[in-house]
């Protein structure tokens, strides 16, 4: 798995512009003169660009195919993709779309299902014929199938964000009780250290200025190297990247599991050059609930790691996600969660409700009602309003299923009033500022 992309020729903004042009024109486009008649309607309309990794690693490399597709009724090949379970389980929707395509496609046209949607193969159980499933490295497999030079990119300079995005590992070996991994297969694969070094040396040679800001990304970065070396090697990877004088800043926008941060990894994080943004998810407020959902850390460990990161990187912004409405969650857990947030002192808190999925282990437990979940949120916010004495950005999202309902609007107004009364203020779009 080598990359060696010529970063001087890469222009993500231009590639995004080309992709958006295709989206804007796709209902009215004409037949392509391309040798292979390929239709990509179900990639364009299913918002597959929402995933940053798949956007930069795979989709933008597919522009030679995307820009030369044909209308559905003319296609010999129909490419299909859907985020599938990026936020909630959409497997039933995916199955309905695939059956619709099967019913109305041209005779003998092949359906090619890409990415996470390939998990539908197990549920379809052979009920659709002439269909291919590619879950991983699908862009390169498409290139080989249609004779187009397509290489997935794991080292991408994003000229919009001004950072070098690196994906050293894909997948996660954990199966947390709320996670899609309980009903999906996503291949776990690390890039060897020597290949990473080869790419970094190449970038240093051709475009060293693009190494200043490193954004290290993965679904579970802390597990890097287990499949190759039999143990976690994130500490070695961080030391490698840190050895380049050109690197001035690290961001960790996803993938650091608190319970898998070993002493070696923590030392490597603390010894990194300037950290800008780092994401460390607290998840919930009690050790009981952490154990219930399958997390391997305690609140005490989380607080300790937060303090170490802040000690060595006082300028770093720590982001965290918390869940409201977990099965068996009690009011006392909201008090504990508020205490945890106050002790850990994250800079950004992203609050979501737990979305029950029948394919997850937690589905077998009693679930909280929507009204109780909203009540728990209100208690949490009231406790934070009383206790937070530092600057913090708080956003709640997916708490309300029906955002336009009168009940939801009334609940939001009550929440805002709580903050106004506390002298903390509130902002629209479910964003609250503590200062």
Buried (B, 14 or more C-beta within 10 A) or exposed (E): EEBBBEBEEBEBEEBBEBBEEBBEEBEEBEEBEBEBBBBBBBBBEBEBBEBBBBBBBBBBBBBBBBBBBBBBEBBBBBBBBBBBBBEBBBBEEBBEBBEEBBEEBEEEBBBBBBBBBBBBBEEBEEEBEEBBBBBBBBBBBBBEBBEBEBEBBBBBBBBEBEBBBBBBBBBBEBEBBBBBBBBBBBEBBBBBBEBBBBBBEBBBEBBEEBBEBBBBBBBBBBBBBBBBEEEBBBBBBBBBBBEBEBBEBBBBBBBBBBBBBEEBBBBBBBEBBEBBBBBBBBBBBBBEBBEBBBBBBBBEBBBBBBEBBBEBBEEBBBBBBBBBBBBEBBEEBBBBBBBBBBBBBBBBBBBBBBBBBEEBBBBEEEBBEBEBBBBBBBBBBBBBBEBBEEEBBBBBBBBBEEEEEEEBEEBBEEBBEBBEEBEBEBEEEBEBBBE
